[in-house]
Amino acid sequence: MQTKRQIQQLLASQGLVPNKRLGQNFLIDLNLMKLLIDYANISEDDIVLEVGCGTGSLTETLAQKAAKVIAVEADPALAKIAERQLETQKNVEIINTDILESKNAINPSITKILKSARKQCTGQLLLVANLPYNVASPVMLNLVKEPPSVDGMYVTVQKEVAERMTAQPGNKHYGTLSIFLSATGRVRIERVLKPTVFWPAPQVDSAMVSFTVKQEKISRIKNFGLFTEIIRLFMQHRRKLVSTCTKFASGRLAKINNFSEIFENTGINPKHRPDQLSPQNYIEIANECRQQLNV
C-alpha cells in the first residue's frame, strides 16, 4: 500500500496531477484499505476485479491475497505507473481501458478476460475497489446483471451512491440499482468516510459498502433479461401510476395486453407508483410476463 506522499511522488515523477474528470480521488488511509480487504474476505482461490487501480496502491495487497487480480485503469499514465509498481506480481494483470463499453454494458474485452479467469480459478469473482465516482453505479449494476456476474462487491463510493444501493421502497434514493442489489443479494453500508481520507479530498462524504450475492434470491428470477426490461419500463416513469407505465411498453413487453391481470395475480395495487413496489414485486411481474411470453 502507498501513503499519500508516495502517491504524490509517483504522479509528480511523471508530471501528473489527479484528473477530476476521471474521478481520481486516491484512498490514502491505509487502515481503511486494510478494512476494505478484510470485508472482502479474499481467499487464495479467488479472482479480484479492481476498477480504477490508480498507482496500484490497493492492488499490491490484493495480489497477496487472491489467485488473480484483474486491475482496470482508464488513464494510460496511471496504468503505466501501476505496471511498474507491480511488475514482479505474476498474478496481476493491469488493463488500460475503460471498464464500460456503454452505460449498459461492461467492455467486452474485460468480460472475455473475466470469463477466462473463471475457468482457471476455482474461487469467487469479487469486485474490490475504490471506485471512480463517475462510473460507480453503472459498473456495479452491470457486474450484477450480466455474466460473468460477480459473487460479491466491496467498494468505496460516494455516500449518495451508497444510499442508492441500500434504499428501500418509498425512499427518494430507491431505484434500479437498489432493486437489483436487493433482489440478488445482501447490501450494507459498512462505514461512512470523510473527505479527508482521500487525496485530493472530494467535496462530499463517501462510504464503504459490501454486497454479497445470494443464490437463493437469484433463483427466484426466471429470466434476467425480462427482469431488467420490467424495471426499466417502470422506473423510467417512476412518477406515474403503475397502470399508466404499461402504456409505454415496447419490444416484447408490448405484446402483453393483460397487465391488469398480472397486477391482480401478484397482489400489486395498479394505483401505486413504481418506487412503491418492492424488489420482490418486480421479480413477480417479470416471472408472470415470462409465462405470458413463453420465454
SULWO-V706894 format. One record per helix or strand of 3 or more residues. SS is the DSSP state (a for helix, b for strand). FROM is the first residue (numbers start at 1). TO is the last residue. If there is no record, write none. Layout:
# SULWO-V706894
ss=SS from=FROM to=TO
ss=SS from=FROM to=TO
This chain:
# SULWO-V706894
ss=a from=4 to=13
ss=a from=20 to=22
ss=a from=30 to=40
ss=b from=47 to=51
ss=a from=57 to=65
ss=b from=68 to=72
ss=a from=76 to=85
ss=b from=92 to=95
ss=b from=100 to=102
ss=a from=108 to=120
ss=b from=125 to=130
ss=a from=136 to=145
ss=b from=152 to=158
ss=a from=159 to=166
ss=a from=176 to=184
ss=b from=185 to=193
ss=a from=195 to=197
ss=b from=206 to=213
ss=a from=215 to=218
ss=a from=224 to=235
ss=a from=242 to=248
ss=a from=251 to=255
ss=a from=259 to=266
ss=a from=274 to=276
ss=a from=279 to=293
